[in-house]
Amino acid sequence: MKITTERLPKSLVALNIELDQQQVQKGLEKAARKLSQQFRIPGFRPGKAPRQIVENYFGRERLLEEATDDLIQKTFPEALKQENILPVGRPTLENVEQEPFRYRVTVPVEPTVELADYSGYRFPYAPEAVSDESVEKLLDAQREQHVVLKELEEPRPAQPGDMVTVLISSDDEDDDDDDDDDDDEFDTTVELEDDVEIEADEDEDNLTDDDEDDDDELADASLAEGADEDEDEDDEDDDDEDDDDEDDDDEDDDDEGREQQIALVEGRVRPEVYAALIGAQPGETRTATVVYSDDEEDESLRGQEVTYTLKVKNIQERLLPDWEELPTLTEFEGDFETMRSNARERLERASEDKARRSLIEDFLNRLDEETPFELPEAMVRERAEQLFHQQVSEFQRYGIDEDQFLKLSNKTHDQAVEEFMGQAEPDVRRSLVVRELIRRENLTINDEDFEAENERFLQDFEPSRRDEVQKMLTQPNMRQMVASSALDRKLRDRLVALATGDVVAQVQEQQMASESSTPSSDAQSTPTVLSDVATGGVTENSVFDDPGPDPTSESGTSSVEQATVADYGQRSASDNLDEEAGPAGSNVA
């Protein structure tokens, strides 16, 4: 068998394969037996007619046509093996010639990634200092969770700290979308200092359940939601006493605006609204004009001037617990000063983690930009298919299957997948760059790394559940997850060292550690961390069939995703563990 290969654009390889005469003769013999079994040839029992008789009966062209598929199916895998080519998608038969027998197939292959020289990449690592104000805001957020609303014994004007229930309308009510946008303007969200965030990540393993709630609140929380429900219930009781009043109130609400509760706390509501409501009496109507800046988060409001009409319906006093009570209310072990120190430490870890993430992202973005290579469409489409099915799985939680989803969106399957192609391409590029970076830096994990990561996962769960989780972690797919997470951690550390110029010292330290430790002795049971991007090659049925997922891969995980052992925006290992563990799950977000 003679084989010549040709590199084509888009990471394709063309194989020109010419079979020798012996291979062709064997193929013709097999085709003759098949034809003589399928069709009766006078004078011969089924399957017993000599090849020459069959060829004379059907013609050589018909015999070659019958032999073609079998010859290709048998010789193409051999050609791939001989040329050491691993397809990452469906090969395409482009041409077949019968005399001599030769054919041409194009195969999508993994691109060769030649990383740019990143030795000189330097990026600043400068976590922002945590201010006293940020600490106080975090503690305020925890304290606000335990606020109590008290009805006033005697009517009085609104004071700072009160909860005021108002009917809100604006001078731009013709646009329903604008009304929806206006609804969000009075969200009583506590915000930290600029660019300081609390996020649950790999370094925040000791947060309590209450701490998680606080962090969620810092992201997007309206502290008035519960009070809304209580007030609605009170309104219903009053309405039951007087049905006529109910009808009148409903009509008034429709005419005068939407009801909302606003906490009069500086920094938690727009200053124009805060100033307008201070001193307002129940039943009084005030106006507030808000001029939105050009960098307003909501683009539809940028540069606009909106006047809001605020009719005060009710005023309640907000009673906050004493600071000394806060540790008990939040189930924090320690006094308030210890709690304050803990809050500062959490903010500092969050600031450090944000700086690390920014540095790593800057490094990888530059490396990606300066490492040109072409992607085969098959790999991009595979990732797009995965993204589409991830979207469908979200809807399946609500009882909507793929066919229903496509019908609701008025799209075909191919159209729906096509919409993800733009997102899929950078995903695949990043996967290949990261994998090559791991290889270039020779990053591996040993038994010590694996066990340390295993212990980190266990610490995310309540002590009563750790034995149960430990048993789950012995399963092959879970061991793969832990191994990938350990390698991800090591990669992140290396990227920080590379970007800050500290890599020499880190490499020396790792070399010393590797010399003092032995490689994993559990080679057979420990999953392979790095998986090939290729999805399998040739199937038994046809070289033109979709090779499908790698049978050795984790269910539901694409080969591209396996290659990206570091979790850069595609999949969370801890999420996977939580799914395996059940609804109780991890107590760390």
C-alpha positions as CSV (number, residue, x, y, z in Angstrom):
1,M,0.0,0.0,0.0
2,K,1.4,3.3,-1.1
3,I,0.5,6.4,0.9
4,T,1.2,10.0,0.4
5,T,0.1,12.8,2.8
6,E,-0.6,16.4,2.1
7,R,-1.2,19.1,4.7
8,L,-4.1,21.4,3.9
9,P,-5.5,24.6,5.5
10,K,-7.9,24.4,8.4
11,S,-5.8,21.6,10.0
12,L,-6.8,19.0,7.4
13,V,-4.6,16.2,6.1
14,A,-5.2,14.6,2.7
15,L,-4.2,10.9,2.3
16,N,-3.7,9.5,-1.2
17,I,-3.8,5.7,-0.8
18,E,-3.0,3.3,-3.6
19,L,-3.6,-0.4,-2.9
20,D,-1.3,-3.1,-4.2
21,Q,-2.6,-5.8,-6.5
22,Q,-2.7,-8.5,-3.8
23,Q,-5.0,-6.4,-1.7
24,V,-7.3,-5.7,-4.6
25,Q,-7.5,-9.3,-5.6
26,K,-8.5,-10.3,-2.0
27,G,-11.2,-7.6,-2.1
28,L,-12.5,-8.9,-5.5
29,E,-12.7,-12.5,-4.2
30,K,-14.7,-11.3,-1.2
31,A,-17.0,-9.2,-3.3
32,A,-17.5,-12.2,-5.7
33,R,-18.6,-14.5,-2.8
34,K,-20.9,-11.8,-1.5
35,L,-22.6,-11.3,-4.9
36,S,-22.9,-15.0,-5.6
37,Q,-24.7,-15.4,-2.2
38,Q,-27.1,-12.5,-2.9
39,F,-27.9,-13.4,-6.5
40,R,-28.5,-16.8,-8.1
41,I,-26.0,-17.7,-10.8
42,P,-27.1,-20.5,-13.1
43,G,-25.3,-23.8,-12.5
44,F,-23.8,-22.9,-9.1
45,R,-25.0,-23.1,-5.5
46,P,-25.2,-19.8,-3.6
47,G,-21.8,-18.5,-2.7
48,K,-19.9,-21.2,-4.7
49,A,-19.5,-19.6,-8.1
50,P,-15.8,-18.8,-9.0
51,R,-14.7,-15.2,-9.0
52,Q,-14.1,-15.3,-12.8
53,I,-17.6,-16.6,-13.4
54,V,-19.1,-13.9,-11.2
55,E,-17.0,-11.2,-12.9
56,N,-18.2,-12.4,-16.3
57,Y,-21.8,-12.5,-15.1
58,F,-21.9,-9.1,-13.5
59,G,-19.0,-7.3,-15.2
60,R,-15.7,-6.2,-13.7
61,E,-17.0,-2.6,-13.0
62,R,-19.9,-4.1,-10.8
63,L,-17.4,-6.3,-9.0
64,L,-15.1,-3.4,-8.3
65,E,-18.0,-1.3,-7.1
66,E,-19.0,-4.0,-4.7
67,A,-15.4,-4.4,-3.4
68,T,-14.8,-0.7,-3.0
69,D,-16.4,0.0,0.3
70,D,-14.9,-3.1,2.0
71,L,-11.4,-2.3,0.6
72,I,-11.6,1.3,2.0
73,Q,-13.0,0.2,5.4
74,K,-10.2,-2.3,5.8
75,T,-7.2,-0.3,4.5
76,F,-8.0,3.2,5.7
77,P,-7.5,2.4,9.5
78,E,-4.2,0.8,8.5
79,A,-3.2,3.9,6.6
80,L,-4.0,6.1,9.6
81,K,-1.9,3.8,11.8
82,Q,1.0,3.7,9.4
83,E,1.1,7.5,9.1
84,N,0.4,8.0,12.8
85,I,-2.6,10.2,12.1
86,L,-5.4,10.6,14.7
87,P,-8.6,12.1,13.3
88,V,-10.6,14.6,15.4
89,G,-13.7,14.4,13.2
90,R,-15.3,12.6,10.3
91,P,-13.0,11.9,7.4
92,T,-14.3,12.8,3.9
93,L,-13.8,10.5,0.8
94,E,-13.0,12.8,-2.1
95,N,-12.1,10.5,-5.0
96,V,-11.9,6.8,-5.9
97,E,-10.1,5.3,-9.0
98,Q,-10.4,1.7,-9.7
99,E,-7.6,1.0,-12.2
100,P,-5.2,1.1,-10.3
101,F,-7.3,1.1,-7.1
102,R,-6.6,4.3,-5.2
103,Y,-8.6,6.8,-3.3
104,R,-8.2,10.2,-1.5
105,V,-9.5,11.0,1.9
106,T,-9.3,14.3,3.8
107,V,-9.0,14.0,7.6
108,P,-9.4,16.7,10.2
109,V,-6.6,16.5,12.7
110,E,-5.5,18.2,15.8
111,P,-3.5,21.3,14.9
112,T,0.1,21.6,15.8
113,V,0.4,24.3,18.4
114,E,3.7,26.1,18.5
115,L,3.5,28.4,21.5
116,A,4.9,31.9,21.3
117,D,7.9,32.7,23.4
118,Y,6.3,33.6,26.7
119,S,9.5,33.8,28.7
120,G,9.4,37.6,28.7
121,Y,5.7,38.0,29.6
122,R,5.4,40.1,32.7
123,F,2.2,41.3,34.3
124,P,1.7,43.2,37.6
125,Y,0.4,41.3,40.6
126,A,-1.0,44.0,42.9
127,P,-3.9,43.0,45.1
128,E,-5.9,46.0,46.2
129,A,-5.6,47.0,49.8
130,V,-8.7,46.3,51.9
131,S,-10.0,49.5,53.5
132,D,-11.8,49.8,56.8
133,E,-14.8,51.0,54.9
134,S,-15.0,47.7,52.9
135,V,-14.8,45.7,56.1
136,E,-17.6,47.7,57.7
137,K,-19.7,47.3,54.6
138,L,-19.3,43.5,54.7
139,L,-20.3,43.5,58.4
140,D,-23.2,45.8,57.6
141,A,-24.4,43.3,55.0
142,Q,-24.4,40.5,57.6
143,R,-26.1,42.7,60.1
144,E,-28.8,43.8,57.6
145,Q,-29.9,40.1,57.2
146,H,-31.3,40.3,60.7
147,V,-33.1,43.6,60.5
148,V,-36.6,43.8,62.0
149,L,-39.3,46.1,60.7
150,K,-41.5,47.8,63.3
151,E,-44.7,49.8,62.7
152,L,-44.6,53.3,64.1
153,E,-46.6,53.9,67.2
154,E,-47.5,57.4,66.1
155,P,-47.2,58.9,62.5
156,R,-44.1,60.9,61.9
157,P,-41.9,62.0,58.9
158,A,-39.5,59.6,57.3
159,Q,-36.0,59.6,59.0
160,P,-32.7,58.2,58.0
161,G,-32.7,54.4,58.4
162,D,-36.5,54.0,58.0
163,M,-38.1,51.6,55.5
164,V,-40.5,53.6,53.3
165,T,-43.2,52.0,51.2
166,V,-43.9,54.1,48.1
167,L,-45.8,54.1,44.8
168,I,-43.3,54.8,42.1
169,S,-44.1,56.2,38.6
170,S,-41.9,58.1,36.1
171,D,-42.3,60.6,33.4
172,D,-41.4,58.0,30.8
173,E,-44.2,55.4,31.3
174,D,-44.9,54.9,27.6
175,D,-41.9,52.5,27.4
176,D,-42.6,49.3,29.4
177,D,-38.9,48.4,29.2
178,D,-37.9,51.6,30.8
179,D,-40.4,51.0,33.6
180,D,-38.7,47.6,34.2
181,D,-35.3,49.3,34.2
182,D,-36.6,51.9,36.7
183,D,-37.6,49.1,39.0
184,D,-34.0,48.1,39.5
185,E,-32.8,51.6,40.4
186,F,-34.0,51.4,44.0
187,D,-32.5,48.0,44.7
188,T,-31.1,48.2,48.3
189,T,-27.8,46.6,47.4
190,V,-24.8,47.0,49.6
191,E,-21.7,47.5,47.5
192,L,-18.0,47.1,48.5
193,E,-15.3,49.5,47.5
194,D,-14.6,49.6,43.8
195,D,-13.3,46.3,42.4
196,V,-13.3,44.5,45.7
197,E,-15.4,41.4,45.6
198,I,-16.2,38.4,47.6
199,E,-16.3,35.2,45.5
200,A,-16.4,31.6,46.5
201,D,-13.3,30.0,45.1
202,E,-10.6,27.4,45.8
203,D,-9.1,29.6,48.5
204,E,-12.3,30.2,50.4
205,D,-12.9,26.7,51.8
206,N,-13.8,27.8,55.4
207,L,-16.8,30.0,54.7
208,T,-19.8,29.1,56.7
209,D,-23.3,28.8,55.2
210,D,-24.1,32.3,56.6
211,D,-21.0,33.7,55.0
212,E,-22.1,32.3,51.6
213,D,-25.4,34.1,52.0
214,D,-23.5,37.3,52.8
215,D,-21.4,37.0,49.7
216,D,-24.5,36.4,47.5
217,E,-26.0,39.5,49.0
218,L,-23.0,41.5,48.1
219,A,-23.4,40.5,44.5
220,D,-27.1,41.2,44.1
221,A,-29.6,41.4,47.0
222,S,-32.6,43.4,47.8
223,L,-33.0,43.5,51.6
224,A,-36.6,44.5,51.3
225,E,-38.0,41.4,49.6
226,G,-39.2,39.7,52.8
227,A,-40.8,42.9,54.0
228,D,-42.7,43.2,50.8
229,E,-44.3,39.8,51.4
230,D,-45.2,40.7,55.0
231,E,-46.8,44.0,54.0
232,D,-48.8,42.2,51.3
233,E,-50.2,39.9,53.9
234,D,-51.1,42.8,56.1
235,D,-52.8,44.5,53.2
236,E,-54.8,41.4,52.5
237,D,-56.1,41.3,56.1
238,D,-57.1,44.9,55.9
239,D,-58.7,44.4,52.5
240,D,-60.8,41.5,53.8
241,E,-62.4,43.9,56.3
242,D,-63.4,46.3,53.5
243,D,-63.8,45.0,50.0
244,D,-64.7,48.4,48.7
245,D,-61.4,49.8,50.0
246,E,-59.6,47.0,48.2
247,D,-61.1,48.0,44.8
248,D,-60.3,51.6,45.4
249,D,-56.7,50.8,46.5
250,D,-56.1,48.6,43.4
251,E,-57.3,51.3,41.1
252,D,-55.1,53.9,42.9
253,D,-52.1,51.6,42.7
254,D,-52.6,51.1,39.0
255,D,-53.0,54.9,38.4
256,E,-50.2,56.1,40.7
257,G,-47.4,53.6,40.1
258,R,-45.7,50.4,41.3
259,E,-45.3,49.7,45.0
260,Q,-41.8,49.3,46.3
261,Q,-40.0,49.5,49.7
262,I,-36.9,51.7,49.9
263,A,-34.5,51.6,52.9
264,L,-33.4,55.2,53.6
265,V,-29.7,54.3,54.0
266,E,-27.1,56.5,52.4
267,G,-25.2,54.6,49.7
268,R,-27.9,52.1,49.2
269,V,-30.3,54.2,47.2
270,R,-29.7,56.9,44.7
271,P,-29.0,60.2,46.5
272,E,-31.8,62.1,44.7
273,V,-34.3,59.6,45.9
274,Y,-32.9,59.6,49.4
275,A,-33.0,63.4,49.7
276,A,-36.6,63.5,48.3
277,L,-38.0,61.0,50.9
278,I,-36.3,62.3,54.0
279,G,-39.0,64.2,56.0
280,A,-41.9,62.9,53.9
281,Q,-45.2,62.1,55.6
282,P,-47.4,59.1,54.9
283,G,-49.8,60.1,52.0
284,E,-47.4,62.8,50.8
285,T,-46.1,62.8,47.2
286,R,-42.5,63.8,46.4
287,T,-40.5,63.9,43.1
288,A,-36.9,63.0,42.4
289,T,-35.1,63.8,39.2
290,V,-32.2,61.4,38.3
291,V,-29.7,62.3,35.7
292,Y,-28.0,59.1,34.5
293,S,-24.3,59.2,33.5
294,D,-22.9,58.1,30.1
295,D,-21.4,55.1,31.8
296,E,-24.6,53.9,33.4
297,E,-24.6,50.1,33.6
298,D,-28.0,50.0,31.9
299,E,-27.4,51.2,28.4
300,S,-31.0,52.2,27.8
301,L,-30.7,54.8,30.6
302,R,-27.4,56.4,29.7
303,G,-27.5,60.1,29.4
304,Q,-31.2,60.3,30.2
305,E,-32.9,62.5,32.8
306,V,-35.9,60.8,34.4
307,T,-38.2,62.3,37.0
308,Y,-39.8,59.9,39.4
309,T,-43.0,60.5,41.4
310,L,-42.9,58.9,44.8
311,K,-46.1,58.6,46.9
312,V,-45.4,57.6,50.5
313,K,-47.8,54.8,51.6
314,N,-46.2,53.7,54.9
315,I,-43.1,54.3,57.1
316,Q,-41.6,51.6,59.3
317,E,-38.7,51.7,61.7
318,R,-35.8,49.4,60.9
319,L,-34.4,47.8,64.1
320,L,-30.9,46.4,63.7
321,P,-29.3,44.0,66.2
322,D,-26.4,45.2,68.3
323,W,-23.0,44.4,66.9
324,E,-22.2,42.2,69.9
325,E,-25.2,40.0,69.0
326,L,-24.1,39.5,65.4
327,P,-21.7,36.5,66.0
328,T,-24.5,34.6,67.7
329,L,-27.0,35.5,65.0
330,T,-24.7,34.4,62.2
331,E,-23.5,31.3,64.1
332,F,-19.9,32.6,64.1
333,E,-17.5,31.0,66.6
334,G,-15.9,33.9,68.4
335,D,-16.6,37.5,69.5
336,F,-17.3,40.5,67.3
337,E,-13.7,41.6,67.1
338,T,-12.7,38.1,65.9
339,M,-15.6,38.3,63.4
340,R,-14.2,41.7,62.2
341,S,-10.8,40.2,61.7
342,N,-12.3,37.2,59.8
343,A,-14.1,39.6,57.5
344,R,-10.9,41.5,56.7
345,E,-9.1,38.2,56.0
346,R,-11.9,37.1,53.6
347,L,-11.7,40.4,51.8
348,E,-8.0,40.1,51.5
349,R,-8.2,36.6,50.1
350,A,-10.8,37.8,47.6
351,S,-8.6,40.7,46.6
352,E,-5.6,38.4,46.2
353,D,-7.6,35.9,44.2
354,K,-9.0,38.6,41.9
355,A,-5.5,39.8,41.2
356,R,-4.3,36.3,40.4
357,R,-7.2,35.7,38.1
358,S,-6.6,38.9,36.3
359,L,-2.9,38.2,35.9
360,I,-3.6,34.6,34.6
361,E,-6.2,35.8,32.2
362,D,-3.9,38.5,30.8
363,F,-1.1,36.0,30.4
364,L,-3.3,33.5,28.6
365,N,-4.9,36.1,26.4
366,R,-1.6,37.4,25.2
367,L,-0.2,33.9,24.6
368,D,-3.4,33.0,22.7
369,E,-3.1,36.1,20.5
370,E,0.6,35.5,19.8
371,T,0.2,31.8,19.0
372,P,-1.4,31.5,15.5
373,F,-2.8,28.1,14.4
374,E,-5.7,27.0,12.4
375,L,-8.6,25.0,13.9
376,P,-10.4,22.2,12.1
377,E,-14.1,22.9,11.9
378,A,-14.9,19.5,13.3
379,M,-13.3,20.4,16.7
380,V,-15.2,23.8,16.8
381,R,-18.5,22.1,15.9
382,E,-18.0,19.5,18.5
383,R,-17.6,22.2,21.2
384,A,-20.6,24.0,19.7
385,E,-22.7,20.8,20.0
386,Q,-21.6,20.5,23.6
387,L,-22.6,24.1,24.4
388,F,-25.9,23.6,22.7
389,H,-26.6,20.5,24.8
390,Q,-25.6,22.3,27.9
391,Q,-28.3,24.9,27.1
392,V,-30.9,22.2,26.5
393,S,-30.0,20.4,29.7
394,E,-30.9,23.6,31.6
395,F,-34.4,23.6,30.0
396,Q,-34.8,19.9,30.7
397,R,-34.9,20.8,34.4
398,Y,-38.3,22.4,33.6
399,G,-39.5,19.5,31.6
400,I,-38.6,20.8,28.1
401,D,-36.8,18.3,26.0
402,E,-34.6,19.1,22.9
403,D,-37.4,18.8,20.4
404,Q,-39.6,21.1,22.4
405,F,-36.8,23.6,22.9
406,L,-36.1,23.7,19.1
407,K,-39.8,24.1,18.4
408,L,-40.1,27.0,20.9
409,S,-37.0,28.7,19.5
410,N,-38.2,28.1,15.9
411,K,-34.8,26.6,14.9
412,T,-33.4,23.4,13.5
413,H,-30.8,21.5,15.3
414,D,-28.1,22.7,13.0
415,Q,-29.2,26.3,13.3
416,A,-29.1,26.1,17.1
417,V,-25.6,24.6,17.0
418,E,-24.4,27.2,14.5
419,E,-25.2,30.0,17.0
420,F,-22.6,28.6,19.3
421,M,-19.8,28.4,16.8
422,G,-18.5,31.9,17.6
423,Q,-18.3,31.0,21.3
424,A,-16.9,27.5,20.6
425,E,-13.8,28.6,18.6
426,P,-12.1,30.6,21.4
427,D,-13.0,27.8,23.8
428,V,-11.2,25.2,21.7
429,R,-8.2,27.6,21.1
430,R,-7.8,28.2,24.8
431,S,-8.1,24.4,25.5
432,L,-5.3,23.6,23.0
433,V,-3.1,26.5,24.2
434,V,-3.5,25.5,27.9
435,R,-2.8,21.8,27.1
436,E,0.4,22.7,25.2
437,L,1.5,25.0,28.0
438,I,1.1,22.1,30.5
439,R,3.2,20.0,28.3
440,R,5.8,22.7,27.7
441,E,6.2,23.3,31.4
442,N,6.2,19.6,32.1
443,L,3.6,19.9,34.8
444,T,2.5,16.6,36.4
445,I,1.1,15.5,39.7
446,N,2.3,12.8,42.1
447,D,0.7,10.9,44.9
448,E,1.3,13.8,47.3
449,D,-0.4,16.3,45.0
450,F,-3.4,14.0,44.5
451,E,-3.9,13.3,48.2
452,A,-3.6,17.0,49.1
453,E,-6.3,17.9,46.5
454,N,-8.5,15.0,47.7
455,E,-8.3,16.3,51.2
456,R,-9.3,19.8,50.0
457,F,-12.4,18.4,48.5
458,L,-13.3,16.6,51.6
459,Q,-13.0,19.7,53.7
460,D,-15.8,21.3,51.6
461,F,-18.3,18.9,53.2
462,E,-19.7,18.6,56.7
463,P,-17.7,16.1,58.8
464,S,-20.7,13.8,58.9
465,R,-20.7,13.4,55.2
466,R,-17.0,13.0,54.5
467,D,-16.9,9.2,54.7
468,E,-19.7,9.1,52.1
469,V,-17.8,11.5,49.8
470,Q,-14.5,9.7,50.3
471,K,-16.1,6.5,48.8
472,M,-17.3,8.5,45.8
473,L,-13.8,9.9,45.3
474,T,-12.5,6.4,44.7
475,Q,-14.6,6.1,41.5
476,P,-12.5,6.5,38.3
477,N,-14.4,9.6,37.0
478,M,-14.1,11.3,40.4
479,R,-10.4,10.5,40.6
480,Q,-10.0,12.0,37.2
481,M,-11.8,15.1,38.5
482,V,-9.5,15.4,41.6
483,A,-6.4,14.8,39.5
484,S,-7.5,17.5,37.0
485,S,-8.2,19.9,39.8
486,A,-4.7,19.3,41.3
487,L,-3.1,19.9,38.0
488,D,-5.2,23.0,37.5
489,R,-3.9,24.3,40.8
490,K,-0.3,23.7,39.9
491,L,-0.8,25.3,36.5
492,R,-2.3,28.5,38.1
493,D,0.7,28.7,40.5
494,R,3.1,28.3,37.6
495,L,1.3,31.0,35.5
496,V,1.6,33.4,38.4
497,A,5.2,32.6,38.7
498,L,5.8,33.0,35.0
499,A,4.0,36.3,34.8
500,T,5.8,37.8,37.8
501,G,9.3,36.4,37.0
502,D,9.4,34.1,40.0
503,V,9.3,30.9,37.9
504,V,13.0,29.9,38.4
505,A,12.7,29.6,42.2
506,Q,9.4,27.7,41.8
507,V,10.9,25.2,39.3
508,Q,13.8,24.5,41.6
509,E,11.5,23.9,44.5
510,Q,9.3,21.5,42.4
511,Q,12.3,19.7,41.2
512,M,13.5,19.1,44.8
513,A,10.0,17.9,45.7
514,S,9.8,15.5,42.8
515,E,13.3,14.0,43.6
516,S,12.2,13.3,47.2
517,S,8.9,11.8,46.2
518,T,8.1,8.7,44.0
519,P,5.8,8.7,41.0
520,S,2.3,7.4,41.5
521,S,2.5,3.6,42.1
522,D,-1.2,3.4,41.3
523,A,-0.7,4.0,37.6
524,Q,-3.4,1.6,36.5
525,S,-6.1,2.9,38.8
526,T,-5.2,6.6,38.8
527,P,-6.9,8.2,35.8
528,T,-4.8,9.8,33.0
529,V,-4.9,13.5,33.6
530,L,-4.1,14.7,30.1
531,S,-6.5,13.3,27.5
532,D,-6.0,13.4,23.8
533,V,-8.2,15.9,21.9
534,A,-9.0,13.3,19.2
535,T,-12.3,11.6,19.5
536,G,-11.5,8.2,18.2
537,G,-10.7,7.8,14.5
538,V,-12.4,5.1,12.4
539,T,-15.4,3.2,13.4
540,E,-16.2,-0.4,12.5
541,N,-19.1,0.5,10.3
542,S,-17.8,3.3,8.0
543,V,-14.9,5.7,7.8
544,F,-17.4,8.3,7.0
545,D,-19.5,7.9,10.1
546,D,-19.1,10.4,12.9
547,P,-16.6,8.8,15.3
548,G,-18.6,10.1,18.3
549,P,-17.3,10.5,21.8
550,D,-14.2,8.8,23.1
551,P,-15.4,5.6,24.9
552,T,-12.7,6.1,27.6
553,S,-13.9,9.6,28.4
554,E,-16.1,10.7,31.2
555,S,-19.8,10.6,30.3
556,G,-21.1,14.0,29.1
557,T,-17.6,15.5,28.7
558,S,-16.2,16.3,25.3
559,S,-12.7,15.4,24.3
560,V,-11.8,19.1,24.0
561,E,-13.0,19.6,27.6
562,Q,-10.9,16.7,28.8
563,A,-7.9,18.3,27.2
564,T,-8.5,21.4,29.2
565,V,-7.7,20.0,32.6
566,A,-7.5,23.5,34.0
567,D,-11.0,24.9,34.5
568,Y,-10.9,28.1,32.4
569,G,-14.5,28.9,32.0
570,Q,-15.8,25.5,30.7
571,R,-16.5,23.2,33.6
572,S,-16.2,23.2,37.4
573,A,-14.9,20.1,39.1
574,S,-16.5,21.0,42.4
575,D,-19.9,21.3,40.6
576,N,-19.4,17.8,39.3
577,L,-18.6,16.5,42.8
578,D,-21.7,18.2,44.2
579,E,-23.9,16.6,41.6
580,E,-22.4,13.2,42.5
581,A,-22.9,13.9,46.2
582,G,-26.6,14.7,46.0
583,P,-28.7,17.6,47.1
584,A,-27.0,18.1,50.4
585,G,-23.8,18.7,48.6
586,S,-20.9,20.9,49.5
587,N,-21.4,23.8,52.0
588,V,-19.1,25.9,49.9
589,A,-20.5,27.7,46.9
